[in-house]
Amino acid sequence: MPFDLVLTGGHIIDPTQGLDGPADVAFRDGRVAAIGPGLHTGGAGDVRSAKGCYVTAGLIDLHTHVYHHGTAISVDAERVARASGSTTCVDTGSAGAGNMAGFRHHVIERSAVRIFAYVNLAYPGIFQGSGVMRLPEAENLDYLSIPHCVAAVRAHREHVVGIKIRVGLSTTGRLGAMPLHLAIRAGEIAEVPVMVHVGAAPPPRIEEIVDPLRPGDIVTHCYTPKLNSPLTAGGKVRDTYLAARERGVVFDVGHGAGSFGFDTARQMVDQGFWPDVISSDVHVDCIDGPAHDVLVTMSKFLCLGMPLPEVIRATTATPARVMSHPELGTLAPGSAGDATLLVIDKGDFRYVDSIGAVMSGDQRLRQRGIVLRGSWWDDGRPSDTA
């Protein structure tokens, strides 16, 4: 039976199959049909040359805010996807139990891009953005309902991958780490992981945020340059991080507008503490910089010395595992028919972190094409964004 689409002559990087070399990829009926050198293209509906490109499974951005027009903080998933090559956007807590149905109906089910969600423990989700007003969703116990959160996870299980809670002085206030414990209990009942946002400043201390986490739970903003630093005064990665990684807690970049620092990241990677997941935390306050999208965040880690296959793993195989969606993040035959074509530009590029520090890099990743559900979706375009 002829293929619907064949990508020929590309360099495949697929950590799930141990592939790092030239091969073709074919798609049929919305899925990967075959992978290997010299695939037969006769009768194929569409044949595209991937020569000069790295071909990966569709990139997954595990931390975004894409309840577009539904929350003040959110952006358009399709705009993000076309810029970055991310075929899957995972929204992290924009919606809670009170508006998850609206997010699903008005955005998720209407989007060409795959969208999954972490349901916010707070009933209204995140309802602030662009500095309009301070509305911390998790400092009022009246908003934090375990039964409602669990019910939302179960009602929208096809689209939900976990529970989100933002913990820190600006979000949980006088409640400290209590909302995290409520979120973990909700996760236990619903049988899903919890993603916790490390707030900029205590209380609570970072140890109170990380120590309660279970294997499979996620720390986002793991390289925060703020007061709740993952580094000791002596510049060492804190024991709470090391112990958490040992027991299987996942560490996610979550760049955002204020949650990633080059100096913090350099010190941590020098000690071997690379991220498990690279994500952008893209929202209205950082889509035009400093985060931009996951591809810019990937480029920053490439320039920090992270090997390209590991950068790809951190945006394909690992987030797919974290989400419990093994059909994503791989180009294995039978998997979801998503792929991203990338090139690496060489030159002198200027990168900015969340606190205004500048790093010069000699590499930049750009997307050169997107396959979504087995069909060619986007051609890619030149960009000077960094």
C-alpha positions in Angstrom: 0.0 0.0 0.0 1.5 3.4 -1.0 2.5 5.8 1.7 0.7 9.1 2.2 3.9 11.1 2.9 7.6 10.3 2.8 10.4 12.4 4.1 13.6 11.5 2.3 17.3 12.1 2.9 17.1 13.5 6.4 19.2 12.8 9.5 17.0 11.0 12.0 17.4 11.6 15.7 15.1 9.4 17.7 16.4 8.5 21.2 13.6 6.0 21.7 15.0 3.8 18.9 18.7 4.7 19.3 18.7 6.3 15.9 21.1 9.1 15.0 21.8 9.0 11.3 20.5 9.2 7.7 17.1 7.5 7.0 13.7 8.1 5.4 10.4 8.3 7.3 7.0 7.4 5.8 3.5 8.1 7.1 0.2 6.4 6.4 -3.3 6.9 7.9 -2.0 9.6 10.3 0.8 7.4 11.8 4.4 6.6 11.2 4.4 3.7 8.8 8.1 2.9 8.2 11.5 4.3 8.9 14.8 3.3 7.3 17.1 4.1 4.4 15.8 4.1 0.8 12.1 3.7 1.5 10.0 3.1 -1.6 8.3 6.4 -2.6 6.3 5.1 -5.6 2.7 6.0 -5.5 3.2 8.2 -2.3 0.8 11.1 -2.0 3.5 13.5 -1.0 7.3 13.2 -1.1 9.4 15.8 0.7 13.2 16.1 0.8 14.6 16.5 4.3 18.1 16.7 3.0 20.2 19.0 5.3 17.7 18.7 8.1 17.5 16.8 11.3 14.2 14.9 11.5 12.8 14.2 15.0 9.5 13.2 16.5 7.2 16.1 16.8 8.6 18.4 19.5 6.6 18.5 22.8 6.6 21.7 24.9 5.7 20.4 28.3 5.1 23.9 29.8 2.9 26.4 27.9 -0.1 28.6 28.5 -2.4 28.2 25.5 -6.0 28.7 26.8 -6.1 31.5 24.2 -8.8 34.1 24.7 -9.8 32.2 27.8 -7.2 33.5 30.2 -5.2 36.7 30.2 -1.9 34.8 30.3 -2.4 32.5 27.3 -1.2 32.6 23.7 -2.2 30.9 20.5 -0.9 27.3 20.3 -0.8 27.4 16.5 1.4 30.5 16.5 3.7 28.9 19.0 3.8 25.7 17.0 4.7 27.3 13.7 7.5 29.3 15.2 9.0 26.4 17.2 8.1 23.1 15.5 6.3 21.9 18.6 3.4 19.7 17.5 2.2 19.2 21.1 1.7 22.0 23.6 1.0 21.1 27.2 -0.9 23.8 29.1 0.2 24.0 32.7 -2.6 25.1 34.9 -4.2 27.9 32.9 -7.6 26.2 33.6 -8.9 24.7 36.8 -12.0 22.6 37.4 -14.2 25.7 36.9 -13.1 26.3 33.3 -11.5 23.1 32.1 -14.6 22.3 30.1 -14.4 25.7 28.3 -10.7 25.1 27.6 -11.5 21.8 26.1 -14.5 22.9 24.0 -13.2 26.2 22.8 -9.5 25.6 22.3 -8.3 22.0 22.7 -10.9 20.3 20.4 -10.6 23.1 17.8 -6.8 23.2 17.6 -4.8 21.6 14.8 -1.9 21.3 17.2 -2.2 18.7 19.9 -3.0 20.2 23.3 -2.9 18.5 26.7 -3.3 20.1 30.1 -2.4 20.0 33.7 -5.5 21.0 35.6 -4.9 23.7 38.2 -5.8 22.7 41.7 -7.2 26.2 42.1 -10.8 26.1 40.8 -10.5 29.2 38.5 -7.1 28.4 37.2 -4.6 31.2 36.5 -6.6 34.4 36.1 -3.9 37.0 36.0 -1.5 38.2 33.3 0.5 41.1 31.8 0.8 42.7 35.2 -2.8 43.9 35.1 -3.5 43.0 38.7 -2.2 40.6 41.4 -4.6 37.6 41.6 -2.8 34.7 43.3 -5.0 31.7 42.7 -3.6 29.5 45.4 -3.5 31.6 48.6 -7.2 31.2 49.3 -8.3 27.8 50.6 -11.8 28.5 49.3 -10.4 28.0 45.7 -8.5 24.8 46.5 -11.0 21.9 46.1 -9.6 18.4 45.9 -12.9 16.8 44.9 -13.5 19.3 42.1 -10.0 19.0 40.8 -10.2 15.2 40.8 -13.6 15.3 39.0 -12.1 17.6 36.3 -9.2 15.2 35.7 -11.6 12.3 35.4 -14.1 14.1 33.2 -11.4 15.3 30.7 -9.0 12.4 31.1 -8.4 12.2 27.3 -6.8 15.6 27.5 -5.4 15.8 31.0 -1.9 14.6 32.0 -1.7 15.9 35.6 -2.3 18.5 38.2 -0.6 21.9 38.5 0.1 24.0 41.5 2.1 27.2 41.8 3.9 27.5 45.2 5.6 30.5 46.5 5.2 33.8 48.3 3.4 35.4 45.3 1.0 32.5 44.7 0.3 30.6 47.9 1.2 33.5 50.4 0.5 32.6 54.0 -0.6 29.1 53.1 3.0 28.2 52.3 3.4 24.6 51.1 -0.1 23.5 52.2 -1.6 23.8 48.7 1.2 21.5 47.3 0.1 18.8 49.8 -3.5 19.2 48.7 -2.4 18.9 45.0 -0.4 15.7 45.8 -3.4 14.2 47.6 -5.6 15.1 44.5 -2.9 13.5 42.3 -3.0 10.3 44.4 -6.7 10.0 44.1 -6.8 10.8 40.4 -3.7 8.7 39.8 -1.8 11.5 37.9 1.4 13.4 38.6 1.7 16.9 40.0 3.7 19.7 38.4 4.9 22.2 40.9 6.0 25.8 40.1 8.9 26.9 42.2 8.0 30.4 43.3 10.6 33.2 43.1 10.7 33.8 46.9 10.0 32.0 50.1 8.0 31.1 52.0 8.0 28.2 51.6 11.7 27.3 51.2 12.6 25.3 48.2 13.1 22.2 50.3 9.5 22.4 51.4 8.5 22.4 47.7 10.7 19.6 46.5 10.9 17.2 49.4 7.2 16.1 49.3 7.3 15.2 45.6 6.7 11.6 44.4 8.5 9.7 41.6 7.1 11.1 38.4 6.1 14.5 39.8 7.6 17.5 38.1 9.6 20.5 39.3 9.2 23.3 36.8 11.5 26.4 36.8 14.3 24.2 38.0 17.0 26.8 37.1 15.2 29.7 38.8 17.7 32.6 39.4 15.5 34.1 42.1 15.6 33.9 46.0 14.3 30.3 46.1 17.5 29.2 44.4 18.4 25.5 43.7 22.0 26.5 44.6 23.5 26.8 48.1 25.3 30.0 49.0 28.5 28.1 48.0 27.1 27.4 44.5 26.4 23.7 45.0 23.2 22.0 43.8 21.0 21.6 46.8 20.6 18.2 48.4 16.9 18.4 48.0 17.3 18.4 44.2 19.8 15.6 44.2 17.6 13.4 46.4 14.5 14.2 44.4 16.3 13.2 41.1 17.5 10.0 42.7 13.9 9.0 43.6 12.5 9.8 40.1 11.3 13.4 40.3 11.4 15.1 36.9 13.2 18.5 36.4 11.7 20.8 33.8 13.2 24.1 32.6 10.0 26.2 32.3 11.9 29.3 31.1 9.1 31.9 31.2 9.4 35.6 31.8 11.3 35.3 35.2 12.3 31.7 35.9 15.5 30.9 34.0 19.0 32.3 34.7 22.1 31.5 32.7 24.4 31.8 35.7 22.3 29.3 37.7 22.1 26.9 34.8 25.8 27.1 34.1 26.7 26.3 37.7 24.2 23.4 37.8 25.2 21.8 34.4 28.9 22.1 35.4 27.9 19.8 38.3 26.2 17.4 35.8 22.6 18.6 36.6 21.1 18.7 33.1 17.3 19.1 32.7 15.1 16.1 32.1 12.7 18.3 30.1 13.3 21.5 28.2 10.2 23.7 28.0 9.4 27.3 27.3 6.6 28.4 29.7 5.5 30.6 26.9 2.8 33.1 27.7 1.8 36.7 26.9 4.7 38.2 28.9 7.5 36.1 27.3 6.4 35.1 23.8 8.2 38.1 22.3 11.2 37.5 24.7 13.0 36.4 26.6 11.6 32.8 26.3 9.9 33.1 22.8 9.3 29.3 22.4 10.7 25.9 23.1 13.1 26.0 20.1 14.8 29.1 21.5 15.1 27.4 24.9 16.6 24.4 23.2 19.1 26.6 21.4 20.2 28.0 24.7 20.9 24.6 26.1 22.7 23.6 22.9 25.0 26.6 23.4 25.4 25.7 27.1 26.9 22.4 25.9 24.1 19.9 26.0 24.5 17.4 23.2 21.9 17.7 20.4 20.5 14.1 20.9 19.9 14.9 24.6 18.3 18.2 23.7 16.0 16.3 21.4 15.3 13.6 24.1 14.3 16.4 26.5 11.7 17.7 24.0 10.4 14.3 22.7 10.9 11.0 24.5 11.1 12.3 28.0 8.0 14.6 28.0 6.1 11.9 26.3 7.0 9.5 29.1 6.2 12.1 31.7 2.7 12.6 30.1 2.2 8.8 29.9 1.6 9.2 26.1 4.1 6.7 24.6 2.6 7.2 21.1 4.2 10.6 21.1 7.9 11.5 21.2 9.0 8.7 18.9 9.2 7.9 15.2 8.7 4.2 15.7 6.3 2.6 13.2 2.7 2.8 14.6 3.4 5.9 16.6 1.6 9.2 16.2 2.4 10.8 12.8 4.1 13.9 14.1 7.6 15.0 13.0 9.7 18.2 13.1 12.5 19.1 10.7 15.3 21.2 12.2 18.4 22.9 11.0 21.3 24.3 13.0 22.6 27.7 12.0 26.1 28.6 12.8 27.0 32.2 13.6 27.0 34.7 16.5 23.6 34.8 18.2 22.5 36.8 21.2 20.4 35.0 23.9 18.7 36.6 26.9 17.6 34.9 30.1 14.7 35.9 32.4 16.7 38.5 34.4 18.3 40.3 31.5 21.6 38.5 31.4 23.0 38.0 27.8 24.8 35.0 26.4 26.5 34.8 23.1 26.1 31.5 21.3 27.4 30.1 18.1 24.4 27.9 17.3 20.7 28.3 16.7 18.0 25.8 16.0 15.3 26.6 13.5 12.4 24.6 12.3 12.2 23.8 8.6 9.0 21.8 8.5 6.2 20.2 10.5 4.3 16.9 10.0 1.1 16.7 12.0 -1.0 13.6 12.1 0.8 12.2 9.1 0.4 15.2 6.8 2.7 18.1 5.9 1.5 21.1 8.0 4.1 23.9 7.9 7.1 24.7 5.7 9.1 26.6 8.3 10.5 30.0 7.7 13.7 32.0 8.3 13.7 33.8 11.7 16.1 36.1 13.5 14.5 35.4 16.9 16.9 34.6 19.7 
